[in-house]
Amino acid sequence: MFSRRHLTLLTDFGERDGYVGILKGAIAKIEPSLAVTDITHDIPPQDILAARFCLANAYPFFPKETVHIAVVDPGVGTSRRGVAIQLEDGFLIGPDNGIFDGVLRQHQDKILAAVELTEVKYWRTPEPSQTFHARDIFATVGAHVATGVRVDRLGTAIDPESLTRLSLSDAQWQENRLTGVIQYCDRFGNLISNIASDELIGKSWHVEAASREIPQGESYMDAKEQEVVAIASRHGWLELAAYQHSAQERLGLKVGDELTVVVS
């Protein structure tokens, strides 16, 4: 007997206007018993990079075969594709605009199928709103997948290599220096880089960023005597933090800015 899959939602809709509730209503119309987890709806409006990070960060913590519906969609109503992607351990449904780039980089060898969503019988309506594909396409398609509909029935197969990727470069070693970029800033002002914490295990190092030398630390408390500290964080990425303060404000860095780890 088929066991219904878990669903998640990630959007930039916020909680004020009722859009999230509408998505859940569209899902419930397909199958009222489906369990839905909100990853977040507080992505800054149209911030695909932030959505990319939050989805990739959350993805490993959900059960196998979870269906992830992610919608931060400044191109809604244009020719950008809607897609469904099946991985060995989960499903991704949403706009093909780079929002899935973080998950795909981490699971490139686990992609089983990818389709453009063209089969309208799995949509809420064959004439979807030009401004609300989240409701009329992605939520209902996700609900169908959660109830057992195969991905290859949802539309036209596409080459996974054609899926949109973002231009965020990978961290690069040059001798004893590892250079990366800030990929996300959380609500506390912690600056999270694209330098994997695993790269630094067992090494002595410091960070150069914003014309400063930032010391290595083990926890946020280590920043009490230092203005900013660099931590191999819970996200699995190198993070710049300030104790009870915003590292972003103290350093003036933003997403895309460079930082360099110098190994002693």
C-alpha positions as CSV (number, residue, x, y, z in Angstrom):
1,M,0.0,0.0,0.0
2,F,1.3,3.4,-1.0
3,S,2.2,5.7,2.0
4,R,1.5,9.4,1.3
5,R,4.5,11.6,1.1
6,H,5.3,14.5,3.3
7,L,5.1,18.0,1.8
8,T,7.0,21.2,2.5
9,L,6.4,24.8,1.5
10,L,9.0,27.5,1.1
11,T,8.0,31.0,-0.3
12,D,8.5,34.7,0.0
13,F,4.8,35.2,0.6
14,G,5.0,36.2,4.3
15,E,2.1,35.4,6.7
16,R,0.0,38.6,6.4
17,D,-1.9,38.2,3.2
18,G,-3.3,34.7,3.4
19,Y,-1.4,33.4,0.3
20,V,0.2,30.6,2.3
21,G,-3.2,29.5,3.6
22,I,-4.5,29.4,0.0
23,L,-1.7,27.1,-1.0
24,K,-2.6,24.8,1.8
25,G,-6.2,24.9,0.8
26,A,-5.3,23.9,-2.8
27,I,-3.3,21.0,-1.4
28,A,-6.1,19.9,0.9
29,K,-8.5,19.8,-2.0
30,I,-6.4,17.1,-3.6
31,E,-5.9,15.2,-0.4
32,P,-6.9,16.6,3.0
33,S,-4.8,14.1,5.0
34,L,-1.5,15.3,3.6
35,A,1.0,16.6,6.2
36,V,2.6,20.0,5.2
37,T,5.6,21.6,6.9
38,D,6.4,25.3,6.4
39,I,10.2,25.6,6.0
40,T,9.8,29.4,5.8
41,H,7.6,32.1,4.2
42,D,9.9,34.9,5.2
43,I,12.3,34.9,2.3
44,P,12.9,38.5,1.2
45,P,10.6,39.3,-1.8
46,Q,12.1,38.0,-5.0
47,D,15.3,36.8,-3.3
48,I,16.1,33.6,-5.2
49,L,19.6,33.3,-3.6
50,A,18.1,33.3,-0.1
51,A,15.5,30.8,-1.1
52,R,18.2,28.6,-2.6
53,F,20.2,28.6,0.6
54,C,17.2,27.9,2.9
55,L,15.9,25.1,0.8
56,A,19.3,23.4,0.5
57,N,20.0,23.8,4.2
58,A,16.6,22.2,5.2
59,Y,16.5,19.5,2.6
60,P,18.6,16.8,4.4
61,F,16.5,17.0,7.5
62,F,13.3,15.7,6.0
63,P,12.2,12.1,5.4
64,K,13.1,10.3,2.2
65,E,10.6,11.1,-0.7
66,T,9.5,14.4,0.9
67,V,7.9,16.7,-1.8
68,H,9.4,20.2,-1.6
69,I,7.4,23.0,-3.1
70,A,9.5,26.1,-3.4
71,V,8.2,29.3,-4.9
72,V,10.1,32.6,-5.1
73,D,9.1,33.5,-8.6
74,P,9.8,37.0,-9.9
75,G,9.3,35.6,-13.4
76,V,5.8,34.3,-12.8
77,G,3.6,34.6,-15.9
78,T,6.6,34.7,-18.3
79,S,8.1,31.9,-20.4
80,R,10.2,30.5,-17.5
81,R,9.5,26.8,-17.0
82,G,7.7,25.2,-14.1
83,V,9.5,21.9,-13.3
84,A,9.3,18.8,-11.2
85,I,12.6,17.1,-10.3
86,Q,12.9,13.6,-8.8
87,L,16.0,12.8,-6.8
88,E,16.9,9.5,-5.1
89,D,15.7,10.9,-1.7
90,G,13.1,13.6,-2.6
91,F,11.2,15.7,-5.0
92,L,11.5,19.4,-6.0
93,I,8.6,21.4,-7.5
94,G,8.6,25.0,-8.5
95,P,9.9,27.6,-11.1
96,D,13.0,26.8,-13.0
97,N,14.8,30.0,-12.0
98,G,17.8,28.7,-9.9
99,I,15.9,28.2,-6.7
100,F,16.9,24.5,-6.7
101,D,20.5,25.1,-7.5
102,G,21.8,24.6,-3.9
103,V,20.1,21.2,-3.6
104,L,21.1,20.1,-7.1
105,R,24.8,21.0,-6.4
106,Q,24.8,18.8,-3.4
107,H,22.9,15.9,-5.0
108,Q,24.0,16.1,-8.7
109,D,24.5,12.4,-9.0
110,K,21.1,11.6,-7.5
111,I,18.8,13.1,-10.1
112,L,16.5,10.5,-11.5
113,A,14.1,12.6,-13.6
114,A,13.2,16.1,-14.5
115,V,10.1,17.3,-16.4
116,E,8.6,20.6,-17.5
117,L,5.1,20.9,-16.0
118,T,2.9,20.7,-19.1
119,E,0.2,18.2,-18.2
120,V,-2.7,20.5,-17.2
121,K,-4.9,17.8,-15.7
122,Y,-2.6,17.9,-12.6
123,W,-3.1,21.7,-12.3
124,R,-5.8,23.4,-10.3
125,T,-7.1,24.9,-13.6
126,P,-6.1,24.6,-17.2
127,E,-6.1,28.4,-17.3
128,P,-3.8,29.4,-14.4
129,S,-3.5,32.9,-13.1
130,Q,-0.6,34.7,-14.6
131,T,0.4,35.9,-11.1
132,F,-0.3,32.9,-8.9
133,H,1.3,29.7,-10.4
134,A,2.1,28.7,-6.8
135,R,-1.6,28.1,-6.2
136,D,-2.7,27.0,-9.7
137,I,0.2,24.8,-10.7
138,F,2.9,24.1,-8.1
139,A,0.8,23.4,-5.0
140,T,-1.6,21.0,-6.8
141,V,1.1,19.2,-8.7
142,G,3.0,18.8,-5.4
143,A,-0.1,17.3,-3.8
144,H,-0.5,14.9,-6.7
145,V,3.1,13.7,-6.3
146,A,2.6,13.3,-2.6
147,T,-0.3,11.0,-3.3
148,G,1.7,8.8,-5.7
149,V,1.5,10.4,-9.2
150,R,4.7,9.6,-11.0
151,V,6.9,12.6,-12.1
152,D,7.0,11.3,-15.7
153,R,3.2,11.8,-16.0
154,L,3.4,15.5,-15.1
155,G,4.8,16.8,-18.4
156,T,7.6,16.7,-20.9
157,A,11.0,15.2,-19.9
158,I,13.9,17.6,-19.9
159,D,17.6,17.2,-19.6
160,P,18.6,17.8,-16.0
161,E,21.7,19.7,-17.3
162,S,19.3,22.3,-18.7
163,L,18.0,23.2,-15.3
164,T,18.8,26.8,-14.3
165,R,21.8,27.3,-12.1
166,L,22.9,30.4,-10.3
167,S,26.3,32.1,-10.9
168,L,27.4,31.7,-7.3
169,S,31.0,30.4,-7.7
170,D,32.4,27.5,-5.6
171,A,35.1,28.3,-3.0
172,Q,38.6,27.9,-4.5
173,W,42.0,26.9,-2.9
174,Q,45.2,28.7,-3.9
175,E,48.1,27.4,-1.9
176,N,47.1,28.0,1.8
177,R,44.2,30.4,1.0
178,L,40.6,29.4,0.4
179,T,38.5,32.1,-1.1
180,G,34.7,32.0,-1.2
181,V,31.7,34.4,-1.0
182,I,28.9,35.3,1.4
183,Q,25.9,33.3,0.3
184,Y,23.3,34.2,2.9
185,C,22.7,36.5,5.9
186,D,20.3,35.3,8.5
187,R,17.9,37.4,10.7
188,F,20.6,37.7,13.4
189,G,23.1,39.3,10.9
190,N,25.3,36.2,10.8
191,L,27.1,36.0,7.4
192,I,27.1,32.5,6.0
193,S,29.7,31.7,3.4
194,N,30.0,29.0,0.7
195,I,33.1,27.6,2.3
196,A,32.3,24.1,3.7
197,S,33.2,23.6,7.3
198,D,34.7,20.2,6.5
199,E,37.5,22.0,4.5
200,L,38.8,23.4,7.8
201,I,38.7,20.4,10.2
202,G,41.9,20.0,12.1
203,K,43.4,23.2,10.7
204,S,44.5,26.4,12.3
205,W,43.2,29.4,10.4
206,H,41.8,32.9,10.3
207,V,39.6,34.8,7.9
208,E,40.3,38.0,5.9
209,A,37.2,40.0,5.0
210,A,36.2,43.6,4.8
211,S,39.9,44.6,5.3
212,R,40.0,42.8,8.6
213,E,41.6,39.7,10.1
214,I,38.8,37.7,11.8
215,P,39.9,35.0,14.3
216,Q,38.7,31.4,14.5
217,G,36.1,30.6,17.1
218,E,34.1,27.7,18.4
219,S,30.8,29.4,19.4
220,Y,29.1,32.8,19.3
221,M,30.3,33.4,22.9
222,D,33.9,33.5,21.5
223,A,33.0,36.9,19.9
224,K,32.5,38.5,23.3
225,E,36.1,39.8,23.4
226,Q,36.3,40.0,19.7
227,E,34.2,42.2,17.4
228,V,33.5,39.4,15.0
229,V,34.5,35.7,15.0
230,A,34.6,33.0,12.3
231,I,32.8,29.7,13.2
232,A,32.5,26.4,11.4
233,S,28.8,26.5,11.9
234,R,25.7,24.3,12.3
235,H,24.9,24.9,8.6
236,G,28.0,23.1,7.5
237,W,29.4,26.4,6.3
238,L,31.9,28.9,7.6
239,E,30.0,31.7,9.3
240,L,31.0,35.2,10.5
241,A,29.2,36.2,13.7
242,A,29.1,38.8,16.4
243,Y,27.9,38.1,19.9
244,Q,24.4,39.6,20.4
245,H,25.1,41.9,17.5
246,S,24.9,41.8,13.7
247,A,28.1,40.8,11.9
248,Q,26.6,42.1,8.7
249,E,26.3,45.6,10.3
250,R,29.8,45.5,11.8
251,L,31.5,44.4,8.6
252,G,29.3,46.0,6.0
253,L,29.4,42.8,3.9
254,K,26.6,41.6,1.7
255,V,25.7,38.5,-0.3
256,G,28.3,37.9,-3.1
257,D,31.1,39.7,-1.2
258,E,34.4,37.7,-1.0
259,L,36.2,36.4,2.1
260,T,39.4,34.3,2.4
261,V,40.4,31.7,4.9
262,V,44.2,31.7,5.5
263,V,45.5,28.4,6.9
264,S,48.5,28.7,9.2
